[in-house]
Amino acid sequence: MNIPSFTGAEAMAVRHKKNMNQTEFWSAVGVTQSAASRYEAGRNIPKPVQILLHLAYGKGKGKAASMKLLGLEIV
């Protein structure tokens, strides 16, 4: 199953739009602030974290693909 990549820059944009700090935003998907800083600076985000980001903050194809991968229905 192909899940669209969630880049650090995209995550940071969503975080800023939601007016959240790194700890608030990333702790929802089990990521520490120090790892969050590395991801937002350009380090590759692991696929499991990308899936969690799509579930927590995504919409559209990324969220739908993540839910399907986990066997969840969209309601």
BELUR-V655599 format. One line per field, one symbol per residue. phi: phi as a letter, one per 30 degrees, with the letter a starting at -180 (. if undefined). A space follows every 10 residues. Layout:
# BELUR-V655599
phi->???
This chain:
# BELUR-V655599
phi->.ccedcdddd ddddedddhc deddddddci cddddedddd dkdddeeddd ddddddbdai dddddddded iccdc
